[in-house]
């Protein structure tokens, strides 16, 4: 352009710039902003390709090398399905367990069994990857071998009883599917929200409330002791689990429960029992229990307090608001 200016002068140069069709310069300057959507998508796809092949160690302690990102996935466990969707893999999930109910899209996805896998159906779907549990690994080894012989990548995801276990599962599935960055985002968000609750409870709660957790109704009443999500959640919000001397999920009778004298009762079975709170409040012999006397009986979404997935943090937040509304309820 400098040569043009020198030869023809400023007026000629302006004329040439205005006739963009001839010189091509005008077309570049007047073009609309470039659509970066396709290039961004392409960059993401290339980034995903770059991490493969990837080698992981699943929860059956098997070293697995995955050659490429899975394009189709079958998840035979509710928590794994929730994690897959949270990782942004929902459009790749073509089969789920009979019990998968979240997110809503799972209602329209092929059901492939639960503890017992419909092997023929899974093989007919021919997914690139199958997410199974340690239960499946221990009880259905021949079925899983069939999957692997057919070219399906089988990833075993172990049981989880703590938030740390859940974080490890999310991280592993992120690595296995090329979504490790998203997995890290989820984990960081959960940890930050959980820590915020812990800090607020520690600073604000001076008198701990005693809480009874009921995971099944009368007459066979079960609760959660140590090494369960509910126990960890109650500790997080400075509440006392009245069954803290128990281990795991245990059965207690009504006489034993009444003697524990809880300030709050939390039930988790409202999804299959109508009005669980009213049933507890109406129990014979419970009238003097502080939780019943003060109407401190609440039902929570079972999936958010027992299912080892990203929504566990919602369970903690809900419990905090119900048990200590003066501190946590906005």
LUMDO-981804 format. One record per residue (C-alpha): residue in three letters; x, z, y. Coordinates in Angstrom, 1 decimal. Layout:
N
+-------+--------+--------+--------+
| zavex |      x |      z |      y |
+-------+--------+--------+--------+
|   ALA |      X |      Z |      Y |
...
+-------+--------+--------+--------+
END
This chain:
330
+-------+--------+--------+--------+
| zavex |      x |      z |      y |
+-------+--------+--------+--------+
|   UNK |    0.0 |    0.0 |    0.0 |
|   UNK |    2.9 |    0.6 |    2.3 |
|   UNK |    3.9 |   -3.1 |    2.0 |
|   UNK |    0.4 |   -4.2 |    2.8 |
|   UNK |    0.4 |   -2.0 |    5.9 |
|   UNK |    3.7 |   -3.5 |    7.1 |
|   UNK |    2.6 |   -7.1 |    6.5 |
|   UNK |   -1.0 |   -7.1 |    7.6 |
|   UNK |   -1.3 |   -4.1 |    9.8 |
|   UNK |   -3.7 |   -1.3 |    9.8 |
|   UNK |   -6.9 |   -3.4 |   10.4 |
|   UNK |   -6.2 |   -5.7 |    7.4 |
|   UNK |   -5.5 |   -2.7 |    5.2 |
|   UNK |   -8.8 |   -1.1 |    6.1 |
|   UNK |  -10.6 |   -4.3 |    5.3 |
|   UNK |   -8.9 |   -4.6 |    1.9 |
|   UNK |   -9.8 |   -1.0 |    1.1 |
|   UNK |  -13.4 |   -1.7 |    1.9 |
|   UNK |  -13.5 |   -4.7 |   -0.4 |
|   UNK |  -13.1 |   -2.6 |   -3.5 |
|   UNK |  -14.3 |   -5.3 |   -5.9 |
|   UNK |  -11.3 |   -7.5 |   -5.0 |
|   UNK |   -8.6 |   -4.8 |   -4.9 |
|   UNK |  -10.0 |   -2.3 |   -7.4 |
|   UNK |   -9.1 |    0.6 |   -5.1 |
|   UNK |  -12.6 |    1.0 |   -3.7 |
|   UNK |  -14.1 |    1.3 |   -7.2 |
|   UNK |  -11.8 |    4.2 |   -7.9 |
|   UNK |  -12.5 |    6.0 |   -4.7 |
|   UNK |  -16.3 |    5.6 |   -4.8 |
|   UNK |  -16.9 |    6.3 |   -8.5 |
|   UNK |  -19.1 |    9.3 |   -9.5 |
|   UNK |  -17.4 |   12.6 |  -10.6 |
|   UNK |  -16.1 |   12.2 |  -14.2 |
|   UNK |  -18.3 |   13.6 |  -16.9 |
|   UNK |  -16.0 |   16.1 |  -18.7 |
|   UNK |  -18.5 |   17.2 |  -21.3 |
|   UNK |  -17.3 |   14.8 |  -24.0 |
|   UNK |  -13.7 |   15.5 |  -23.2 |
|   UNK |  -14.3 |   19.2 |  -23.4 |
|   UNK |  -16.1 |   18.9 |  -26.8 |
|   UNK |  -13.2 |   16.7 |  -28.0 |
|   UNK |  -10.7 |   19.2 |  -26.8 |
|   UNK |  -12.5 |   22.0 |  -28.8 |
|   UNK |  -12.6 |   19.8 |  -31.9 |
|   UNK |   -9.0 |   19.0 |  -31.6 |
|   UNK |   -8.1 |   22.7 |  -31.1 |
|   UNK |  -10.1 |   23.6 |  -34.2 |
|   UNK |   -8.3 |   20.9 |  -36.2 |
|   UNK |   -5.0 |   22.2 |  -35.0 |
|   UNK |   -5.4 |   25.6 |  -36.7 |
|   UNK |   -6.0 |   24.1 |  -40.1 |
|   UNK |   -4.9 |   24.4 |  -42.8 |
|   UNK |   -5.2 |   28.1 |  -42.5 |
|   UNK |   -4.4 |   30.8 |  -45.1 |
|   UNK |   -6.5 |   34.0 |  -45.3 |
|   UNK |   -6.7 |   37.0 |  -47.7 |
|   UNK |  -10.3 |   37.7 |  -48.4 |
|   UNK |  -11.8 |   41.0 |  -49.5 |
|   UNK |  -11.2 |   40.3 |  -53.2 |
|   UNK |   -7.5 |   40.3 |  -52.2 |
|   UNK |   -7.3 |   36.6 |  -52.9 |
|   UNK |   -5.0 |   34.4 |  -50.8 |
|   UNK |   -7.0 |   31.3 |  -49.9 |
|   UNK |   -5.8 |   28.2 |  -48.1 |
|   UNK |   -8.5 |   26.4 |  -46.3 |
|   UNK |   -7.6 |   22.8 |  -45.5 |
|   UNK |  -10.1 |   22.0 |  -42.8 |
|   UNK |  -12.9 |   23.5 |  -40.8 |
|   UNK |  -16.1 |   23.8 |  -42.8 |
|   UNK |  -18.9 |   21.5 |  -41.7 |
|   UNK |  -21.5 |   23.1 |  -43.9 |
|   UNK |  -21.8 |   26.8 |  -45.0 |
|   UNK |  -24.0 |   28.8 |  -47.3 |
|   UNK |  -24.2 |   32.6 |  -46.6 |
|   UNK |  -25.5 |   34.8 |  -49.3 |
|   UNK |  -25.6 |   38.0 |  -47.3 |
|   UNK |  -27.6 |   39.0 |  -44.2 |
|   UNK |  -24.6 |   40.4 |  -42.3 |
|   UNK |  -22.4 |   37.4 |  -43.0 |
|   UNK |  -25.2 |   35.1 |  -41.7 |
|   UNK |  -25.5 |   37.1 |  -38.5 |
|   UNK |  -21.7 |   36.9 |  -38.0 |
|   UNK |  -21.7 |   33.1 |  -38.7 |
|   UNK |  -24.4 |   32.6 |  -36.0 |
|   UNK |  -22.6 |   34.8 |  -33.5 |
|   UNK |  -19.5 |   32.7 |  -34.1 |
|   UNK |  -21.4 |   29.7 |  -33.0 |
|   UNK |  -21.7 |   28.2 |  -36.6 |
|   UNK |  -25.5 |   28.3 |  -36.8 |
|   UNK |  -25.8 |   24.5 |  -36.9 |
|   UNK |  -23.5 |   24.5 |  -39.9 |
|   UNK |  -25.4 |   27.0 |  -42.0 |
|   UNK |  -27.5 |   25.1 |  -44.6 |
|   UNK |  -28.3 |   28.0 |  -47.0 |
|   UNK |  -28.9 |   31.7 |  -46.5 |
|   UNK |  -29.9 |   34.7 |  -48.6 |
|   UNK |  -33.5 |   35.5 |  -49.4 |
|   UNK |  -33.3 |   38.5 |  -47.1 |
|   UNK |  -31.8 |   36.8 |  -44.0 |
|   UNK |  -34.2 |   37.4 |  -41.1 |
|   UNK |  -32.0 |   37.1 |  -38.0 |
|   UNK |  -31.7 |   35.1 |  -35.9 |
|   UNK |  -35.1 |   33.4 |  -36.0 |
|   UNK |  -33.6 |   30.1 |  -37.0 |
|   UNK |  -32.9 |   31.5 |  -40.5 |
|   UNK |  -36.6 |   31.2 |  -41.3 |
|   UNK |  -36.2 |   27.5 |  -41.5 |
|   UNK |  -33.0 |   27.5 |  -43.6 |
|   UNK |  -33.0 |   27.0 |  -47.4 |
|   UNK |  -33.0 |   30.4 |  -49.2 |
|   UNK |  -30.5 |   30.5 |  -52.1 |
|   UNK |  -31.0 |   33.9 |  -53.6 |
|   UNK |  -29.8 |   37.4 |  -53.0 |
|   UNK |  -27.9 |   39.6 |  -55.4 |
|   UNK |  -28.7 |   36.9 |  -58.0 |
|   UNK |  -27.5 |   33.5 |  -56.6 |
|   UNK |  -29.5 |   30.4 |  -57.3 |
|   UNK |  -26.4 |   28.5 |  -58.4 |
|   UNK |  -28.1 |   25.2 |  -59.1 |
|   UNK |  -29.6 |   25.2 |  -55.6 |
|   UNK |  -26.3 |   26.0 |  -54.0 |
|   UNK |  -24.5 |   23.3 |  -56.0 |
|   UNK |  -27.2 |   20.8 |  -54.9 |
|   UNK |  -26.5 |   21.6 |  -51.3 |
|   UNK |  -22.8 |   21.2 |  -51.8 |
|   UNK |  -21.6 |   23.2 |  -48.8 |
|   UNK |  -18.0 |   23.2 |  -47.8 |
|   UNK |  -17.9 |   27.0 |  -47.8 |
|   UNK |  -19.9 |   29.8 |  -49.5 |
|   UNK |  -19.8 |   33.3 |  -48.0 |
|   UNK |  -20.4 |   35.8 |  -50.7 |
|   UNK |  -20.0 |   39.6 |  -51.2 |
|   UNK |  -17.8 |   41.8 |  -53.3 |
|   UNK |  -20.9 |   42.5 |  -55.4 |
|   UNK |  -21.2 |   38.8 |  -56.2 |
|   UNK |  -17.5 |   38.6 |  -57.0 |
|   UNK |  -17.7 |   41.5 |  -59.4 |
|   UNK |  -21.0 |   40.5 |  -61.1 |
|   UNK |  -21.1 |   36.7 |  -61.0 |
|   UNK |  -17.6 |   35.5 |  -61.5 |
|   UNK |  -18.6 |   32.5 |  -63.5 |
|   UNK |  -21.0 |   31.3 |  -60.8 |
|   UNK |  -18.4 |   31.6 |  -58.2 |
|   UNK |  -16.0 |   29.7 |  -60.4 |
|   UNK |  -18.6 |   26.9 |  -60.7 |
|   UNK |  -18.6 |   26.7 |  -56.9 |
|   UNK |  -14.9 |   26.5 |  -56.7 |
|   UNK |  -14.7 |   23.9 |  -59.5 |
|   UNK |  -17.2 |   21.8 |  -57.4 |
|   UNK |  -14.9 |   22.0 |  -54.4 |
|   UNK |  -16.7 |   24.7 |  -52.5 |
|   UNK |  -14.5 |   27.2 |  -50.7 |
|   UNK |  -15.6 |   30.7 |  -51.7 |
|   UNK |  -14.8 |   33.5 |  -49.3 |
|   UNK |  -15.5 |   37.1 |  -50.4 |
|   UNK |  -16.6 |   39.5 |  -47.7 |
|   UNK |  -16.4 |   43.1 |  -48.7 |
|   UNK |  -18.8 |   46.0 |  -48.0 |
|   UNK |  -18.4 |   47.7 |  -44.7 |
|   UNK |  -19.2 |   51.4 |  -43.8 |
|   UNK |  -17.5 |   51.7 |  -40.4 |
|   UNK |  -17.2 |   49.7 |  -37.2 |
|   UNK |  -13.5 |   49.0 |  -38.0 |
|   UNK |  -14.7 |   47.4 |  -41.3 |
|   UNK |  -17.1 |   45.2 |  -39.3 |
|   UNK |  -14.4 |   44.1 |  -36.9 |
|   UNK |  -12.1 |   43.1 |  -39.8 |
|   UNK |  -14.9 |   41.1 |  -41.4 |
|   UNK |  -15.7 |   39.3 |  -38.1 |
|   UNK |  -12.0 |   38.5 |  -37.6 |
|   UNK |  -11.6 |   37.2 |  -41.2 |
|   UNK |  -14.6 |   34.9 |  -40.9 |
|   UNK |  -13.4 |   33.7 |  -37.5 |
|   UNK |  -10.0 |   32.8 |  -39.1 |
|   UNK |  -11.7 |   31.1 |  -42.1 |
|   UNK |  -13.9 |   28.9 |  -39.9 |
|   UNK |  -11.6 |   28.0 |  -37.0 |
|   UNK |  -13.5 |   30.3 |  -34.6 |
|   UNK |  -11.0 |   33.1 |  -34.2 |
|   UNK |  -11.2 |   33.0 |  -30.4 |
|   UNK |  -15.0 |   33.6 |  -30.5 |
|   UNK |  -14.5 |   36.3 |  -33.1 |
|   UNK |  -12.1 |   38.1 |  -30.8 |
|   UNK |  -14.6 |   37.8 |  -27.9 |
|   UNK |  -17.3 |   39.5 |  -30.1 |
|   UNK |  -15.0 |   42.2 |  -31.2 |
|   UNK |  -13.7 |   43.0 |  -27.7 |
|   UNK |  -17.3 |   43.1 |  -26.4 |
|   UNK |  -18.4 |   45.5 |  -29.2 |
|   UNK |  -15.4 |   47.8 |  -28.7 |
|   UNK |  -15.8 |   47.9 |  -24.9 |
|   UNK |  -19.6 |   48.7 |  -25.1 |
|   UNK |  -18.9 |   51.3 |  -27.8 |
|   UNK |  -16.2 |   53.0 |  -25.8 |
|   UNK |  -18.3 |   53.0 |  -22.7 |
|   UNK |  -21.0 |   55.0 |  -24.6 |
|   UNK |  -18.4 |   57.4 |  -26.0 |
|   UNK |  -16.9 |   58.1 |  -22.6 |
|   UNK |  -20.3 |   58.6 |  -21.0 |
|   UNK |  -21.5 |   60.9 |  -23.8 |
|   UNK |  -18.3 |   62.9 |  -23.7 |
|   UNK |  -18.6 |   63.4 |  -20.0 |
|   UNK |  -22.3 |   64.1 |  -19.8 |
|   UNK |  -23.5 |   65.8 |  -23.0 |
|   UNK |  -22.9 |   69.6 |  -22.9 |
|   UNK |  -25.3 |   70.6 |  -25.7 |
|   UNK |  -25.3 |   68.5 |  -28.8 |
|   UNK |  -28.7 |   67.7 |  -30.3 |
|   UNK |  -29.1 |   68.0 |  -34.0 |
|   UNK |  -30.4 |   64.8 |  -35.6 |
|   UNK |  -32.0 |   64.1 |  -38.9 |
|   UNK |  -31.9 |   60.4 |  -40.0 |
|   UNK |  -34.5 |   59.2 |  -42.5 |
|   UNK |  -33.9 |   55.9 |  -44.2 |
|   UNK |  -36.8 |   56.1 |  -46.6 |
|   UNK |  -40.2 |   57.8 |  -46.4 |
|   UNK |  -41.7 |   60.7 |  -48.4 |
|   UNK |  -41.8 |   61.5 |  -51.2 |
|   UNK |  -38.3 |   60.1 |  -51.9 |
|   UNK |  -36.6 |   60.8 |  -48.7 |
|   UNK |  -33.0 |   59.6 |  -48.3 |
|   UNK |  -30.6 |   60.2 |  -45.4 |
|   UNK |  -27.2 |   59.1 |  -44.3 |
|   UNK |  -24.2 |   61.4 |  -44.5 |
|   UNK |  -20.5 |   60.8 |  -43.8 |
|   UNK |  -19.0 |   57.3 |  -44.1 |
|   UNK |  -22.1 |   55.5 |  -42.9 |
|   UNK |  -22.8 |   53.7 |  -39.7 |
|   UNK |  -25.5 |   56.1 |  -38.6 |
|   UNK |  -23.1 |   59.0 |  -38.9 |
|   UNK |  -20.5 |   57.2 |  -36.8 |
|   UNK |  -23.1 |   56.3 |  -34.2 |
|   UNK |  -24.3 |   59.9 |  -33.9 |
|   UNK |  -20.7 |   61.1 |  -33.4 |
|   UNK |  -20.2 |   58.4 |  -30.8 |
|   UNK |  -23.0 |   59.8 |  -28.6 |
|   UNK |  -22.1 |   63.5 |  -29.1 |
|   UNK |  -25.0 |   64.2 |  -31.4 |
|   UNK |  -24.7 |   66.2 |  -34.7 |
|   UNK |  -25.8 |   64.6 |  -38.0 |
|   UNK |  -27.5 |   67.5 |  -39.7 |
|   UNK |  -26.6 |   65.9 |  -43.0 |
|   UNK |  -22.9 |   65.7 |  -42.1 |
|   UNK |  -21.8 |   67.7 |  -45.1 |
|   UNK |  -23.3 |   65.0 |  -47.4 |
|   UNK |  -21.5 |   61.7 |  -48.4 |
|   UNK |  -23.0 |   58.3 |  -48.1 |
|   UNK |  -26.8 |   57.9 |  -48.7 |
|   UNK |  -28.3 |   60.9 |  -50.3 |
|   UNK |  -31.7 |   62.2 |  -51.3 |
|   UNK |  -33.1 |   65.6 |  -50.0 |
|   UNK |  -36.4 |   67.2 |  -50.5 |
|   UNK |  -38.7 |   68.3 |  -47.6 |
|   UNK |  -37.9 |   72.0 |  -48.0 |
|   UNK |  -34.2 |   71.3 |  -47.5 |
|   UNK |  -34.8 |   69.1 |  -44.5 |
|   UNK |  -37.0 |   71.6 |  -42.7 |
|   UNK |  -34.3 |   74.2 |  -43.1 |
|   UNK |  -31.9 |   71.9 |  -41.3 |
|   UNK |  -34.1 |   72.4 |  -38.2 |
|   UNK |  -33.3 |   69.1 |  -36.4 |
|   UNK |  -34.0 |   68.5 |  -32.7 |
|   UNK |  -34.6 |   64.8 |  -33.2 |
|   UNK |  -35.8 |   62.8 |  -36.2 |
|   UNK |  -34.8 |   59.1 |  -36.5 |
|   UNK |  -36.6 |   56.9 |  -39.0 |
|   UNK |  -35.5 |   53.4 |  -40.0 |
|   UNK |  -38.3 |   52.1 |  -42.2 |
|   UNK |  -40.9 |   51.0 |  -39.6 |
|   UNK |  -40.5 |   47.4 |  -40.8 |
|   UNK |  -42.4 |   48.2 |  -44.0 |
|   UNK |  -44.3 |   51.4 |  -43.3 |
|   UNK |  -46.9 |   51.6 |  -40.6 |
|   UNK |  -46.5 |   54.3 |  -37.9 |
|   UNK |  -43.6 |   56.2 |  -39.5 |
|   UNK |  -43.3 |   58.6 |  -36.6 |
|   UNK |  -46.9 |   59.6 |  -36.9 |
|   UNK |  -46.4 |   60.2 |  -40.6 |
|   UNK |  -43.5 |   62.5 |  -40.0 |
|   UNK |  -45.3 |   64.4 |  -37.2 |
|   UNK |  -48.3 |   65.0 |  -39.6 |
|   UNK |  -46.3 |   66.4 |  -42.5 |
|   UNK |  -47.5 |   69.7 |  -43.8 |
|   UNK |  -45.0 |   72.5 |  -43.2 |
|   UNK |  -43.1 |   70.7 |  -40.5 |
|   UNK |  -44.9 |   72.0 |  -37.4 |
|   UNK |  -42.2 |   74.4 |  -36.4 |
|   UNK |  -39.4 |   71.9 |  -36.7 |
|   UNK |  -38.1 |   71.4 |  -33.1 |
|   UNK |  -38.3 |   67.6 |  -33.4 |
|   UNK |  -41.9 |   67.7 |  -34.6 |
|   UNK |  -42.9 |   70.4 |  -32.1 |
|   UNK |  -41.5 |   68.4 |  -29.2 |
|   UNK |  -42.5 |   65.0 |  -30.4 |
|   UNK |  -38.9 |   63.8 |  -30.7 |
|   UNK |  -39.5 |   61.5 |  -33.7 |
|   UNK |  -38.5 |   57.8 |  -33.2 |
|   UNK |  -38.3 |   54.7 |  -35.4 |
|   UNK |  -35.4 |   52.2 |  -34.9 |
|   UNK |  -34.8 |   48.7 |  -36.1 |
|   UNK |  -33.1 |   49.3 |  -39.5 |
|   UNK |  -31.0 |   46.1 |  -39.2 |
|   UNK |  -29.3 |   47.3 |  -36.0 |
|   UNK |  -28.1 |   50.6 |  -37.5 |
|   UNK |  -27.3 |   49.7 |  -41.1 |
|   UNK |  -26.4 |   46.0 |  -41.2 |
|   UNK |  -22.7 |   45.4 |  -40.8 |
|   UNK |  -22.8 |   42.8 |  -38.1 |
|   UNK |  -22.5 |   42.2 |  -34.3 |
|   UNK |  -25.8 |   43.9 |  -33.6 |
|   UNK |  -24.5 |   47.3 |  -34.6 |
|   UNK |  -23.6 |   48.0 |  -31.0 |
|   UNK |  -27.3 |   47.5 |  -30.1 |
|   UNK |  -28.1 |   50.3 |  -32.6 |
|   UNK |  -25.7 |   52.7 |  -30.9 |
|   UNK |  -27.2 |   51.9 |  -27.5 |
|   UNK |  -30.7 |   52.4 |  -28.8 |
|   UNK |  -29.9 |   55.7 |  -30.4 |
|   UNK |  -28.2 |   56.9 |  -27.2 |
|   UNK |  -31.3 |   56.1 |  -25.1 |
|   UNK |  -33.7 |   57.8 |  -27.6 |
|   UNK |  -31.7 |   60.9 |  -28.2 |
|   UNK |  -30.4 |   61.4 |  -24.7 |
|   UNK |  -32.7 |   59.5 |  -22.4 |
|   UNK |  -31.7 |   61.6 |  -19.4 |
|   UNK |  -28.2 |   60.3 |  -19.7 |
|   UNK |  -28.5 |   56.8 |  -21.2 |
|   UNK |  -32.0 |   55.4 |  -20.4 |
|   UNK |  -31.9 |   53.2 |  -17.3 |
+-------+--------+--------+--------+
END
